[in-house]
Amino acid sequence: MIAIIDYDAGNIKSLQFALDKLNVESILSKDPETIKKAKSIILPGVGAFKDAIASLNELGMTNVLREEASNGKPILGICLGMQLFYETSYEDGEWEGIGLLKGSVNRITDRVKVPHMGWNTLQTHKDSILFKDIADNPYVYFVHSYEVGGSYEADTLIASSEYGGIVPAIVQKGNIIGMQFHPEKSGEVGLKLLKNYGEMIS
């Protein structure tokens, strides 16, 4: 069972629908004990970093995520969920993140149109079971105005995209995985990524 943290961050139902399509059992929950009992946790999200971290703090989920991460439980962050894993965000101020990964979240350069919205290719930097049965340079769907940067750990970079520079698209450090794009909106490639994640944790 995968627990999807329900913290009113939008776009959660489409993720659960995608997992249902793959016959991957999941549950939406705001209950810390339910989250702790799950085999894996997914932190989705769209919207503002400040509001999201405030909601997670209020629900007690920030500490749950830190504890479960240290226990080795697989945790996947999607879009804003991935950004929340980092130490700091500079979205409309300066905000402390969950701190599972080193680095900061910064606005995409104004040299390109912001937000980064639409289909873009992934370039892989490391072999990963996530890419099982997926062709090289697959297209996935992005919607974001901020990206991971600063002093993030380069050895965590699994795949990137090009948009005004290198955009970390998939990162992994042990049991912690982040996807900046929306796999649930990325057609067959996105479904395969979610399927492969499901197989990683089974």
C-alpha angles and dihedrals in degrees: 000000000000117000115214110202109235107206100146092262096136135240093056098124093059089055092051090047090054092050090048089053088056092047089243108148114233141163132204110225145166092185115107093208092053090049091050093052094052123102090229139005129222120198108195126174151153126194136044123353093219094056093043097052090044090054093047091049092049092051092047090241097126092068092040090055092048092049095046091046090054089048089059098250113156110251125185123196120197124201106314087012090063092048091052089062090070130087101246141012125201095196106135092334133346119301134178115238131202092275100221089131132034119245142057139266115238137175117270111255117272088231085089134040113280127243100046097227128171142025122338136165127255122226112201121224100179138025111260136172085232088077096053109140092000119124122235118278097013122189120242134175122256132188113171144116097197131055140187113269141126114082097341116159107268092202090065092064111112099163138359141190130214118242116139085330135337113331114197101233103170123020130177135185110174108297094356117092129175131191117192093195128062111261090184088062096040100087121225093345091055092048090051091051090052091045091051091048089052090053091049091060099039 
